[in-house]
Amino acid sequence: MLQTQQDARSFIEGENWSCEADCEYLRKAMKGLGTDEDAIIHVVTTRCNAQRQEMKELFKTMYGRVR
């Protein structure tokens, strides 16, 4: 990863960002009948591309699929 990408990611994610917590939150939003679209939109629109890519890989590892 380029230095500028690392700097931007650190700035956006802050110290409190948890990829695992976001994956669990997304799974809960997608599980069962229907979906919690507001929860999904919130996570997707408040994370940078690098964070979304990291979530994609971890979600696949945690739950065996990417939705």
C-alpha positions as CSV (number, residue, x, y, z in Angstrom):
1,M,0.0,0.0,0.0
2,L,1.3,3.4,-0.9
3,Q,2.2,5.8,2.0
4,T,-0.6,8.3,0.9
5,Q,-3.2,5.5,0.9
6,Q,-2.1,4.4,4.4
7,D,-2.3,8.0,5.7
8,A,-5.8,8.5,4.2
9,R,-7.0,5.2,5.6
10,S,-5.7,6.0,9.0
11,F,-7.4,9.3,8.9
12,I,-10.7,7.9,7.8
13,E,-10.8,4.8,10.0
14,G,-9.6,6.5,13.1
15,E,-8.6,4.5,16.2
16,N,-12.0,3.0,16.9
17,W,-12.8,1.3,13.6
18,S,-13.3,-2.4,13.8
19,C,-13.5,-4.4,10.6
20,E,-14.9,-7.4,12.5
21,A,-17.6,-5.4,14.2
22,D,-18.7,-4.0,10.9
23,C,-18.8,-7.5,9.4
24,E,-21.0,-8.7,12.3
25,Y,-23.2,-5.6,12.0
26,L,-23.6,-6.3,8.2
27,R,-24.4,-10.0,8.8
28,K,-27.0,-9.1,11.3
29,A,-28.5,-6.6,8.8
30,M,-28.7,-9.3,6.1
31,K,-29.7,-12.3,8.2
32,G,-33.3,-13.6,8.2
33,L,-36.3,-12.3,6.3
34,G,-35.7,-9.0,4.7
35,T,-32.7,-6.7,5.2
36,D,-32.0,-3.6,7.2
37,E,-31.1,-1.5,4.2
38,D,-30.4,1.6,6.3
39,A,-27.7,-0.3,8.3
40,I,-26.1,-1.5,5.1
41,I,-26.1,1.9,3.5
42,H,-24.7,3.5,6.7
43,V,-21.7,1.1,6.7
44,V,-21.0,1.3,3.0
45,T,-21.2,5.0,2.8
46,T,-19.1,5.8,5.8
47,R,-16.1,3.6,5.0
48,C,-13.3,4.2,2.5
49,N,-12.6,1.8,-0.4
50,A,-9.7,0.2,1.5
51,Q,-11.9,-0.5,4.5
52,R,-14.7,-1.9,2.3
53,Q,-12.2,-4.2,0.6
54,E,-10.9,-5.4,4.0
55,M,-14.5,-6.0,5.1
56,K,-15.2,-8.0,2.0
57,E,-12.3,-10.4,2.6
58,L,-13.1,-10.7,6.4
59,F,-16.8,-11.2,5.8
60,K,-16.0,-14.0,3.3
61,T,-13.7,-15.6,5.9
62,M,-16.2,-15.2,8.8
63,Y,-19.3,-16.3,6.9
64,G,-18.1,-18.2,3.9
65,R,-19.6,-15.9,1.3
66,V,-19.8,-12.4,0.0
67,R,-23.2,-10.8,-0.4
